[in-house]
Amino acid sequence: MSKDPHQLKHKVITMLDRKEVEFLDKLKNDALFSTGHKLTYNDILKGLVDLAIDTHLSAENVDSVEKLEEKMMQKIKETLEKLKEQKPSSEGAK
């Protein structure tokens, strides 16, 4: 996804439970201790939104968080399958 530094930004406020915030904290700490790079909550949430955009996720026929999660997982699986198909096979190189 192309990043335009001059693109207008919008503030979004969200309410997360403790488990969700602890998960974001874990991602932040994993990045910090493995690379020295400090990720923000904003970086992580933007990354998740960009992933949804890149997989062409839609909320059509979605009426609950559970259905949205199912649809997201399905899109990720489809994207992984497409990537596997695009990879040249290394079977013949042996």
Secondary structure, DSSP 4 states (H G I P E B T S, - for coil): ----TTSPP--------HHHHHHHHHHHHHHHHHHS----HHHHHHHHHHHHHHTT---TT--SHHHHHHHHHHHHHHHHHHHHHHSPP-GGG-
